[in-house]
Each structure stands twice: as structure tokens, then as C-alpha cells.
Amino acid sequence: MCPALLALLACQPAEAPADAPAAGGTPVAADASTPNAAPTIPRTPSTPPRTFCIVAAVSDGDSFRCTDDRRVRLLLLDAPEMSQRPFGTRSRDALRRVLARGDTAWLEYDVQREDRYGRTLAHVWTAELGGTHLNLQQARDGWAVAVVFPPNVRHIEAVRAAVADARRARRGLWADGAFTCEPIAHKRGDC
């Protein structure tokens, strides 16, 4: 898609249904001196519109299902597979703590809206947590690694920095030093 068309699409106003829940306040960046502060990315006039869904179930550390049967995959993250015990379970449980059944999930799209499996690809925000960017929170809390599938690259530098910070601080998957097989290597059977 040409850059001019992308810019035009990004500036289109969101048309939320009349029964859409309130989106909460404008997110404010987390204080870097507070390691567990809910990370957010400030919204600007060029931030893409959001749609919403109601959470039915969290599948793993980087995906969930909506009550309308949409499957949503958090962009830029790769969480451990459920078969990577105990890491898959821990990552899923971390996402469940901030995205529970019945919560409203606000979906912000990048360039490509679906993957080859028919899952909706999105940055996920919650109104219940005051506009927390869950992709970034999962990365900062150490429950996923960064993964990029262009053309979806919005927020990648923030996610990469959050993952690096979590590793340095030994949060989440890196807390005990036992997490050594990244999800993509596990899927290939390398470890």
C-alpha cells in the first residue's frame, strides 16, 4: 500500500457502535522509575482508530478469543507455547490477570489485519486498566519475546526495549534463568 493511502487511512475517525463501552482516559506513558507501572504509549491525532470486543477466553500469552468468535493475536509478541511447560502456562496466566473474561479489549490495527490462520492481528488496549497497552505490558513484565512480521511494525522499538529491560531485570520468563528456548525455536523443534 502506498504511504499516502496509509496516512489517509490512519487519520480516518473511528466509528464505534452506539453500545460501545467508553474508552477511558488518554493513556499516559509509564514512569520509567517504576518497574511494574502499566506501560502505555501516548495517543496522538495520527493514532489509528480502535474497535472493540468482549473477551471470551485467553488462549495463551499472546492470543485470546472474543465473544463474537474472533481470535486475536497480539502483534509483535511471541509467547511460549503451552507445551513449553511451565513457561506457556505462566505467560497465559499473566495475560489472564490483565485481560479477564468479560473485559473490553480495544483493538488497534497496523497494516495487515489478519494472519494466515485467520486471526485478527492487533495492539490490544484495555479501558478497564485505564488504557494499558497489553502488548507492551506483556513484553515489559517478561512474558513474551519480540517478533516482527512486516508490514506490522508500529511500536516495535518500544516492545523491543521492554523485552530487553525485562531480561536485564530478570522478570517473568527470565526470573530464574531457566527460560532458554524461544517460542520460534521450540516450534521448529530446535530445543
Sequence and secondary structure as in RCSB ss.txt:
>XXXX:A:sequence
MCPALLALLACQPAEAPADAPAAGGTPVAADASTPNAAPTIPRTPSTPPRTFCIVAAVSDGDSFRCTDDRRVRLL
LLDAPEMSQRPFGTRSRDALRRVLARGDTAWLEYDVQREDRYGRTLAHVWTAELGGTHLNLQQARDGWAVAVVFP
PNVRHIEAVRAAVADARRARRGLWADGAFTCEPIAHKRGDC
>XXXX:A:secstr
  HHHHHHHHTS     TT     S      TT TTS       TTS  EEEEEEEEEEETTEEEETTS EEEET
TEE   TTSTTHHHHHHHHHHHHS TT EEEEE  S  B TTS EEEEEEETTTTSEEHHHHHHHTTS EE  BT
TB TTHHHHHHHHHHHHHHT GGGSSS   S HHHHHHT  
